[in-house]
Amino acid sequence: MTLARQGMGVALGQRSLAAADLESGALIVVSNRSLQLGHPYSAFTPAQKQGRVDVERLLALLVG
């Protein structure tokens, strides 16, 4: 979103996360077409951090 805000391209994202930028005019909607997301969030862990207790706890919290 940052690059789109700076006029350097287009961003795809959730309207709820971009609401403040849309309201302020920092971002504009270029299409009313909406895509249904099966799983709207993803978590990626670098290989060197896998297995760390703090990272595993955070992932468990996010998964619920």
N, C-alpha and C positions, 0 to 999 in steps of 0.2 A: 504494500500500500504506500510505503514511503516514496518510492520512485514515481508512482502514479500521482501522488500529491505534489511532487516536484515537477510535474509535466513531462515526465520521461517515458510514459507508456500507459498501458491499460492494466488494471488489476481485476482479477476475479476474486470474489470473496463474499462473505455473508453480509447481508444488509445490516443485520443487527450489530455487527462489529464495526461497520463503516458508518453507522448512523450519524455520529457527531460530525464526521467529515462531509457527509452528504448534506446535512442541515446547514453547515457553515459555508458550503459552496466550494470547499477545498477539493472535493471529488464530485463528479456528476455521473448520473446513470446514462449509459449509452444504449442500453437495450432493456426492455421490460421482460425479456425472456428469462425464465428462472429454471435452474436445473435442480432436480431432486437429488439430494445426497444420501446415499445408503448409510455411510458412516462419516459424519461431518468432521470428525477429528481423528488425527493420527499422531502417534508418538514414535519418534525414532531415537534410538540410543546408539551412540558411537560404540564400536566394538570394545574400545578400551575402558568404557564405563559400565558395560554390562556386568551384572553380578554384584555391583556395589550396593550395599544395603540401603543407602539413602535413595538411590535411583530406583531400586526395586520397590521401595515403600511408596514413592511418588507415583510410579506406574500403577501399583495396586490401588492407590487412592483414586486415581483418575478412572480406572476401569470400574471401580465401585463394587 
